[in-house]
Amino acid sequence: MKKASSHFFIPRENTSFSEIFKRVRLMPLYSHPHFKDLNPNISEYKDRCFVHIDFDAFYAQVEQRDNPRLRGKPVSVGGTPDGKGIVMTASYEARALGVDTGMSVWQAKKICPQLISIPCYGPKYEAIMDSILEVLQEFAPLENIEQYSIDECFIDISHLVKNPVSQNIDWEKVLSVARQIKSRIRIRENLTTSLGCSYNKTYAKIATKIEKPDGLTIISPKEKSIIYQLPVKKMWGIGTRIARRLSIYNIFTIGDLANTPAHILHHEFGINGIVFRKLARGEDTSEIFHKSEHEKGLSHQHTLSIPIYKSEEVRQEIRRVCEYMGRKLRDKNLVTGYLVFVIRYENLKYAAEDLKLRVYTNDDRELFSAAIEIYKKLPAPKKHIRARLFGIMAGNLLVDNRCQNFDLFNNKVLLPFYTLDKIKYKYGEKIIRVGVSK
């Protein structure tokens, strides 16, 4: 797996607390299968079996596992004990009392005063996920495993559960293998998981949610009616807004969606409407996904606990987001030729400007210089309107071939940033840092 964001985190405070509790931002590679991901040569899979693995309240479960005093209590992960931040996940005890992912910790504590809020310990969760991926490789090669997000995986186990004579899927064998996967994860990390097994990825993902926590649900082609009875919001890629638009056409269940004429959905949602209908009907012919092309753009934003306005503090924060972006670009072996810089102020207003760079780069110094140039065009934070968030987006990306100087007119000193990144990764962020001019 590629390094997730906590490996690039740059602490804002000089405390051991800020060194340890780092956010995790490994987002899904895509929202749901797109039309180009579907195999046009077949209507649906007949001889495949996918398992979707979802870790029950992952961060909260890990913290309850590691601290017996938290077990059985409402716990949220992602904020600070004094009520700052957002709820990244909540234990099932907290969910039962109305706490939900995405709430501010302040709001969650109003709903549930006894809520215990714990900061996110990113490196620990990522290490656990790496360990679980090793377990999954006992059942399938790495090319059959897709890490969809920090706490979700798909695994294609078709080779394990086919009848050797008929080559059809033996669903009794699927049950046995799924139980083994759950058992191995429990033994390795002492965590419970919910598993969904089906003949396509969409149904496997839906099946996971049918029985939680610590569930196991199998949907064979003969059991499609179980899926059809579920609310349409259980579908991959369908949230509150799309569900509301579907309700206009009296589409409330997945079965309703599956039986709606294609031209109606195409008129309302374009090609995505056709994809939604196919996924609902069990016609998801997408494979285990491994990204082969590099990103079109990278972005990073950081919201400060304490808003700032002093010029030196602002420069330090701009430098930090630029260093993050530089390391992210180098980790992906990319250079950028275009930057967007964003500030959000205390009054929730945004200001942003972009800049086409003179040369392609992933050099921290050049990114910082460009960001400062953009910043000078924006309204400067004042004592009465301080800055709460700084963000940077890198676009127009190219592969860094590391064998030519893109800047023909400047005999600059080329620093060994890739080596410096390895040193920081091994010994910590503070071990070495490149100086920048005032």
MARVO-789098 format. One record per residue (C-alpha): y negated, x, z; residue in one letter. Coordinates in steps of 0.2 Angstrom, whole numbers, m for minus. Example, Ala and Ser with C-alpha at 12.3 -4.5 7.8 and 13.67 -1.06 7.14 Angstrom:
BEGIN
+-------+-------+-------+-----+
! north !  east !    up ! res !
+-------+-------+-------+-----+
!    22 !    62 !    39 !   A !
!     5 !    68 !    36 !   S !
+-------+-------+-------+-----+
//
This chain:
BEGIN
+-------+-------+-------+-----+
! north !  east !    up ! res !
+-------+-------+-------+-----+
!     0 !     0 !     0 !   M !
!   m18 !     6 !    m3 !   K !
!   m28 !     9 !    12 !   K !
!   m37 !    m6 !    19 !   A !
!   m55 !    m6 !    25 !   S !
!   m53 !     0 !    42 !   S !
!   m49 !    17 !    35 !   H !
!   m67 !    18 !    28 !   F !
!   m76 !    10 !    43 !   F !
!   m91 !    20 !    49 !   I !
!   m95 !    17 !    68 !   P !
!  m112 !    11 !    72 !   R !
!  m112 !    15 !    90 !   E !
!  m107 !    31 !    99 !   N !
!   m93 !    24 !   109 !   T !
!   m74 !    25 !   109 !   S !
!   m74 !     6 !   108 !   F !
!   m82 !     6 !    91 !   S !
!   m70 !    20 !    85 !   E !
!   m55 !     9 !    89 !   I !
!   m60 !    m9 !    85 !   F !
!   m62 !    m9 !    66 !   K !
!   m62 !   m24 !    55 !   R !
!   m48 !   m27 !    42 !   V !
!   m54 !   m34 !    25 !   R !
!   m38 !   m33 !    15 !   L !
!   m41 !   m49 !     5 !   M !
!   m29 !   m57 !    m7 !   P !
!   m28 !   m49 !   m24 !   L !
!   m31 !   m66 !   m32 !   Y !
!   m33 !   m84 !   m26 !   S !
!   m18 !   m92 !   m36 !   H !
!    m9 !   m88 !   m52 !   P !
!   m20 !   m89 !   m67 !   H !
!   m15 !   m95 !   m84 !   F !
!   m13 !   m77 !   m91 !   K !
!     0 !   m74 !   m76 !   D !
!    12 !   m88 !   m82 !   L !
!    26 !   m84 !   m94 !   N !
!    23 !   m95 !  m110 !   P !
!    41 !   m93 !  m115 !   N !
!    49 !  m103 !  m101 !   I !
!    44 !  m120 !   m93 !   S !
!    51 !  m115 !   m76 !   E !
!    62 !  m103 !   m67 !   Y !
!    80 !  m108 !   m66 !   K !
!    88 !   m92 !   m59 !   D !
!    75 !   m84 !   m48 !   R !
!    72 !   m84 !   m29 !   C !
!    55 !   m79 !   m21 !   F !
!    52 !   m78 !    m2 !   V !
!    35 !   m80 !     5 !   H !
!    33 !   m72 !    22 !   I !
!    18 !   m77 !    33 !   D !
!    15 !   m69 !    50 !   F !
!    11 !   m83 !    63 !   D !
!    m7 !   m80 !    70 !   A !
!    m4 !   m62 !    66 !   F !
!   m18 !   m53 !    75 !   Y !
!   m17 !   m65 !    90 !   A !
!     2 !   m63 !    91 !   Q !
!     1 !   m44 !    91 !   V !
!   m12 !   m45 !   105 !   E !
!    m1 !   m57 !   115 !   Q !
!    14 !   m46 !   112 !   R !
!     5 !   m30 !   118 !   D !
!    m3 !   m38 !   133 !   N !
!     8 !   m50 !   143 !   P !
!    m7 !   m57 !   152 !   R !
!   m13 !   m65 !   136 !   L !
!     4 !   m74 !   133 !   R !
!     2 !   m93 !   134 !   G !
!   m17 !   m92 !   134 !   K !
!   m29 !   m97 !   121 !   P !
!   m34 !   m81 !   112 !   V !
!   m45 !   m77 !    97 !   S !
!   m47 !   m61 !    88 !   V !
!   m62 !   m55 !    78 !   G !
!   m77 !   m57 !    90 !   G !
!   m83 !   m49 !   106 !   T !
!   m81 !   m55 !   124 !   P !
!   m99 !   m59 !   125 !   D !
!   m98 !   m72 !   110 !   G !
!  m103 !   m62 !    95 !   K !
!   m94 !   m62 !    79 !   G !
!   m82 !   m74 !    70 !   I !
!   m64 !   m80 !    74 !   V !
!   m53 !   m71 !    62 !   M !
!   m37 !   m79 !    69 !   T !
!   m33 !   m89 !    84 !   A !
!   m17 !   m91 !    94 !   S !
!    m8 !  m108 !    93 !   Y !
!   m13 !  m111 !   111 !   E !
!   m32 !  m110 !   105 !   A !
!   m28 !  m120 !    89 !   R !
!   m21 !  m134 !    99 !   A !
!   m38 !  m135 !   108 !   L !
!   m48 !  m135 !    92 !   G !
!   m52 !  m117 !    89 !   V !
!   m51 !  m113 !    70 !   D !
!   m52 !   m98 !    59 !   T !
!   m70 !   m95 !    52 !   G !
!   m79 !  m102 !    68 !   M !
!   m92 !   m91 !    76 !   S !
!   m85 !   m85 !    93 !   V !
!  m100 !   m94 !   101 !   W !
!   m95 !  m111 !    94 !   Q !
!   m77 !  m108 !    98 !   A !
!   m81 !  m105 !   116 !   K !
!   m91 !  m121 !   117 !   K !
!   m75 !  m130 !   111 !   I !
!   m64 !  m120 !   122 !   C !
!   m73 !  m112 !   137 !   P !
!   m57 !  m103 !   143 !   Q !
!   m55 !   m94 !   126 !   L !
!   m51 !   m76 !   127 !   I !
!   m60 !   m67 !   113 !   S !
!   m54 !   m49 !   108 !   I !
!   m61 !   m37 !    95 !   P !
!   m51 !   m34 !    79 !   C !
!   m40 !   m18 !    80 !   Y !
!   m39 !   m15 !    62 !   G !
!   m29 !     1 !    61 !   P !
!   m15 !    m6 !    73 !   K !
!   m13 !   m22 !    62 !   Y !
!   m12 !   m11 !    46 !   E !
!     1 !     1 !    54 !   A !
!    12 !   m14 !    59 !   I !
!    11 !   m21 !    41 !   M !
!    16 !    m4 !    34 !   D !
!    31 !    m4 !    46 !   S !
!    36 !   m22 !    40 !   I !
!    34 !   m17 !    22 !   L !
!    47 !    m3 !    26 !   E !
!    59 !   m17 !    33 !   V !
!    57 !   m27 !    17 !   L !
!    62 !   m12 !     7 !   Q !
!    79 !   m13 !    15 !   E !
!    81 !   m30 !     5 !   F !
!    72 !   m26 !   m11 !   A !
!    64 !   m11 !   m21 !   P !
!    45 !    m9 !   m19 !   L !
!    42 !   m17 !   m37 !   E !
!    50 !   m33 !   m30 !   N !
!    37 !   m34 !   m15 !   I !
!    19 !   m40 !   m16 !   E !
!     8 !   m39 !    m2 !   Q !
!    m3 !   m54 !    m5 !   Y !
!   m15 !   m51 !    11 !   S !
!   m14 !   m42 !    27 !   I !
!    m2 !   m55 !    34 !   D !
!     7 !   m62 !    19 !   E !
!    20 !   m55 !     7 !   C !
!    31 !   m61 !    m7 !   F !
!    48 !   m54 !   m10 !   I !
!    59 !   m57 !   m25 !   D !
!    77 !   m57 !   m19 !   I !
!    85 !   m65 !   m34 !   S !
!    96 !   m49 !   m36 !   H !
!   103 !   m52 !   m19 !   L !
!   107 !   m71 !   m20 !   V !
!   114 !   m74 !   m37 !   K !
!   132 !   m80 !   m40 !   N !
!   140 !   m65 !   m48 !   P !
!   150 !   m77 !   m60 !   V !
!   138 !   m91 !   m64 !   S !
!   122 !   m81 !   m62 !   Q !
!   114 !   m96 !   m53 !   N !
!   105 !   m95 !   m36 !   I !
!   117 !   m97 !   m21 !   D !
!   105 !  m106 !    m9 !   W !
!   117 !  m104 !     5 !   E !
!   116 !   m86 !     2 !   K !
!    97 !   m87 !     2 !   V !
!    97 !   m95 !    19 !   L !
!   108 !   m80 !    25 !   S !
!    96 !   m67 !    18 !   V !
!    80 !   m76 !    24 !   A !
!    88 !   m76 !    42 !   R !
!    91 !   m58 !    41 !   Q !
!    73 !   m54 !    35 !   I !
!    67 !   m64 !    50 !   K !
!    79 !   m55 !    62 !   S !
!    75 !   m37 !    56 !   R !
!    56 !   m40 !    57 !   I !
!    59 !   m47 !    75 !   R !
!    69 !   m32 !    80 !   I !
!    57 !   m19 !    72 !   R !
!    40 !   m27 !    78 !   E !
!    45 !   m41 !    90 !   N !
!    35 !   m53 !    80 !   L !
!    39 !   m70 !    73 !   T !
!    37 !   m75 !    55 !   T !
!    37 !   m91 !    45 !   S !
!    47 !   m90 !    29 !   L !
!    47 !  m101 !    13 !   G !
!    60 !   m99 !     0 !   C !
!    60 !  m107 !   m17 !   S !
!    63 !  m104 !   m36 !   Y !
!    44 !  m100 !   m39 !   N !
!    30 !   m92 !   m29 !   K !
!    20 !  m107 !   m27 !   T !
!    33 !  m118 !   m19 !   Y !
!    38 !  m103 !    m8 !   A !
!    20 !  m102 !    m2 !   K !
!    19 !  m121 !     1 !   I !
!    36 !  m121 !    10 !   A !
!    30 !  m108 !    23 !   T !
!    18 !  m120 !    30 !   K !
!    30 !  m134 !    32 !   I !
!    38 !  m127 !    48 !   E !
!    27 !  m116 !    58 !   K !
!    27 !  m106 !    69 !   P !
!    43 !   m96 !    67 !   D !
!    49 !  m108 !    53 !   G !
!    61 !  m106 !    39 !   L !
!    61 !  m119 !    24 !   T !
!    70 !  m118 !     8 !   I !
!    65 !  m128 !    m7 !   I !
!    78 !  m128 !   m21 !   S !
!    75 !  m136 !   m38 !   P !
!    84 !  m152 !   m31 !   K !
!    72 !  m153 !   m17 !   E !
!    56 !  m155 !   m26 !   K !
!    52 !  m172 !   m19 !   S !
!    49 !  m163 !    m2 !   I !
!    34 !  m154 !   m10 !   I !
!    28 !  m169 !   m19 !   Y !
!    25 !  m179 !    m3 !   Q !
!    13 !  m166 !     4 !   L !
!    m6 !  m167 !     4 !   P !
!   m14 !  m159 !   m11 !   V !
!   m23 !  m147 !     0 !   K !
!    m7 !  m138 !     4 !   K !
!    m7 !  m132 !   m14 !   M !
!   m11 !  m114 !   m18 !   W !
!   m29 !  m113 !   m23 !   G !
!   m35 !  m130 !   m18 !   I !
!   m47 !  m131 !    m4 !   G !
!   m58 !  m145 !     3 !   T !
!   m70 !  m146 !   m11 !   R !
!   m57 !  m147 !   m25 !   I !
!   m47 !  m159 !   m15 !   A !
!   m62 !  m170 !   m14 !   R !
!   m65 !  m170 !   m33 !   R !
!   m46 !  m174 !   m35 !   L !
!   m48 !  m189 !   m24 !   S !
!   m60 !  m197 !   m36 !   I !
!   m45 !  m198 !   m48 !   Y !
!   m34 !  m205 !   m33 !   N !
!   m25 !  m189 !   m32 !   I !
!   m20 !  m186 !   m14 !   F !
!    m3 !  m178 !   m14 !   T !
!     5 !  m164 !   m24 !   I !
!    16 !  m177 !   m32 !   G !
!     0 !  m187 !   m38 !   D !
!    m6 !  m170 !   m45 !   L !
!    10 !  m167 !   m54 !   A !
!    10 !  m184 !   m62 !   N !
!    m8 !  m184 !   m68 !   T !
!   m10 !  m183 !   m87 !   P !
!   m15 !  m165 !   m92 !   A !
!   m30 !  m171 !  m102 !   H !
!   m38 !  m178 !   m86 !   I !
!   m36 !  m162 !   m76 !   L !
!   m42 !  m152 !   m91 !   H !
!   m58 !  m162 !   m92 !   H !
!   m62 !  m160 !   m74 !   E !
!   m57 !  m142 !   m71 !   F !
!   m54 !  m134 !   m88 !   G !
!   m40 !  m122 !   m89 !   I !
!   m38 !  m122 !   m70 !   N !
!   m34 !  m140 !   m71 !   G !
!   m19 !  m136 !   m82 !   I !
!   m13 !  m122 !   m70 !   V !
!   m15 !  m134 !   m55 !   F !
!    m4 !  m147 !   m63 !   R !
!     9 !  m133 !   m68 !   K !
!    10 !  m126 !   m51 !   L !
!    12 !  m144 !   m43 !   A !
!    26 !  m147 !   m55 !   R !
!    36 !  m132 !   m50 !   G !
!    31 !  m123 !   m67 !   E !
!    24 !  m107 !   m59 !   D !
!    32 !   m94 !   m70 !   T !
!    21 !   m79 !   m63 !   S !
!    30 !   m63 !   m57 !   E !
!    28 !   m52 !   m42 !   I !
!    10 !   m46 !   m45 !   F !
!     5 !   m27 !   m45 !   H !
!   m12 !   m23 !   m50 !   K !
!   m12 !   m11 !   m65 !   S !
!   m31 !   m11 !   m70 !   E !
!   m45 !    m5 !   m59 !   H !
!   m58 !   m17 !   m52 !   E !
!   m73 !   m22 !   m62 !   K !
!   m84 !   m20 !   m46 !   G !
!   m83 !   m16 !   m28 !   L !
!   m94 !   m22 !   m14 !   S !
!   m97 !   m19 !     5 !   H !
!  m108 !   m28 !    17 !   Q !
!  m111 !   m25 !    36 !   H !
!  m119 !   m37 !    48 !   T !
!  m127 !   m28 !    62 !   L !
!  m125 !   m34 !    80 !   S !
!  m143 !   m30 !    84 !   I !
!  m155 !   m32 !    70 !   P !
!  m166 !   m17 !    65 !   I !
!  m183 !   m14 !    57 !   Y !
!  m188 !     4 !    61 !   K !
!  m188 !    15 !    45 !   S !
!  m176 !    28 !    52 !   E !
!  m163 !    15 !    58 !   E !
!  m164 !     7 !    41 !   V !
!  m161 !    24 !    32 !   R !
!  m146 !    27 !    44 !   Q !
!  m138 !    10 !    40 !   E !
!  m141 !    12 !    21 !   I !
!  m133 !    29 !    22 !   R !
!  m118 !    21 !    31 !   R !
!  m115 !     8 !    18 !   V !
!  m117 !    21 !     4 !   C !
!  m104 !    32 !    12 !   E !
!   m92 !    18 !    14 !   Y !
!   m94 !    14 !    m5 !   M !
!   m92 !    32 !   m10 !   G !
!   m76 !    34 !     0 !   R !
!   m70 !    17 !    m8 !   K !
!   m74 !    23 !   m25 !   L !
!   m65 !    40 !   m23 !   R !
!   m50 !    31 !   m15 !   D !
!   m48 !    21 !   m31 !   K !
!   m53 !    37 !   m42 !   N !
!   m68 !    28 !   m49 !   L !
!   m86 !    31 !   m53 !   V !
!  m100 !    19 !   m54 !   T !
!  m115 !    18 !   m66 !   G !
!  m123 !     2 !   m58 !   Y !
!  m128 !    m3 !   m41 !   L !
!  m135 !   m18 !   m32 !   V !
!  m142 !   m17 !   m15 !   F !
!  m144 !   m32 !    m3 !   V !
!  m153 !   m36 !    13 !   I !
!  m152 !   m51 !    23 !   R !
!  m166 !   m54 !    36 !   Y !
!  m166 !   m63 !    53 !   E !
!  m173 !   m79 !    45 !   N !
!  m157 !   m79 !    34 !   L !
!  m167 !   m75 !    18 !   K !
!  m160 !   m63 !     6 !   Y !
!  m168 !   m49 !    m5 !   A !
!  m159 !   m40 !   m19 !   A !
!  m162 !   m28 !   m33 !   E !
!  m151 !   m18 !   m45 !   D !
!  m152 !    m1 !   m53 !   L !
!  m143 !     7 !   m68 !   K !
!  m139 !    24 !   m63 !   L !
!  m144 !    39 !   m74 !   R !
!  m126 !    46 !   m72 !   V !
!  m109 !    39 !   m67 !   Y !
!  m105 !    45 !   m49 !   T !
!   m96 !    43 !   m33 !   N !
!  m106 !    56 !   m24 !   D !
!  m112 !    49 !    m7 !   D !
!  m129 !    58 !    m9 !   R !
!  m133 !    51 !   m26 !   E !
!  m127 !    33 !   m20 !   L !
!  m139 !    35 !    m5 !   F !
!  m153 !    41 !   m16 !   S !
!  m151 !    26 !   m28 !   A !
!  m150 !    14 !   m14 !   A !
!  m166 !    21 !    m6 !   I !
!  m175 !    19 !   m23 !   E !
!  m169 !     1 !   m24 !   I !
!  m174 !    m2 !    m6 !   Y !
!  m192 !     3 !    m9 !   K !
!  m193 !   m12 !   m21 !   K !
!  m188 !   m24 !    m7 !   L !
!  m198 !   m32 !     7 !   P !
!  m197 !   m20 !    21 !   A !
!  m190 !   m27 !    38 !   P !
!  m204 !   m30 !    51 !   K !
!  m203 !   m31 !    70 !   K !
!  m205 !   m50 !    68 !   H !
!  m193 !   m51 !    53 !   I !
!  m179 !   m39 !    56 !   R !
!  m164 !   m35 !    45 !   A !
!  m147 !   m42 !    50 !   R !
!  m136 !   m37 !    35 !   L !
!  m136 !   m23 !    22 !   F !
!  m124 !   m23 !     7 !   G !
!  m120 !   m13 !    m8 !   I !
!  m111 !   m18 !   m24 !   M !
!  m105 !    m5 !   m37 !   A !
!  m102 !   m11 !   m55 !   G !
!   m99 !    m3 !   m72 !   N !
!   m84 !     7 !   m66 !   L !
!   m75 !    20 !   m75 !   L !
!   m60 !    31 !   m70 !   V !
!   m65 !    48 !   m62 !   D !
!   m57 !    61 !   m72 !   N !
!   m64 !    75 !   m61 !   R !
!   m65 !    87 !   m75 !   C !
!   m83 !    85 !   m82 !   Q !
!  m100 !    85 !   m75 !   N !
!  m108 !    68 !   m81 !   F !
!  m126 !    75 !   m77 !   D !
!  m129 !    87 !   m91 !   L !
!  m147 !    91 !   m85 !   F !
!  m144 !    95 !   m67 !   N !
!  m135 !   110 !   m60 !   N !
!  m131 !   102 !   m44 !   K !
!  m119 !   108 !   m31 !   V !
!  m102 !    98 !   m33 !   L !
!   m95 !    95 !   m16 !   L !
!   m77 !    93 !   m13 !   P !
!   m78 !    75 !    m7 !   F !
!   m60 !    71 !   m10 !   Y !
!   m55 !    84 !     2 !   T !
!   m68 !    79 !    14 !   L !
!   m61 !    61 !    14 !   D !
!   m43 !    68 !    18 !   K !
!   m51 !    77 !    33 !   I !
!   m59 !    62 !    39 !   K !
!   m44 !    51 !    37 !   Y !
!   m34 !    63 !    47 !   K !
!   m46 !    69 !    61 !   Y !
!   m59 !    55 !    62 !   G !
!   m76 !    50 !    55 !   E !
!   m86 !    62 !    65 !   K !
!   m76 !    78 !    61 !   I !
!   m87 !    82 !    46 !   I !
!  m102 !    74 !    37 !   R !
!  m112 !    79 !    22 !   V !
!  m131 !    81 !    25 !   G !
!  m144 !    72 !    15 !   V !
!  m162 !    76 !    12 !   S !
!  m176 !    66 !    19 !   K !
+-------+-------+-------+-----+
//
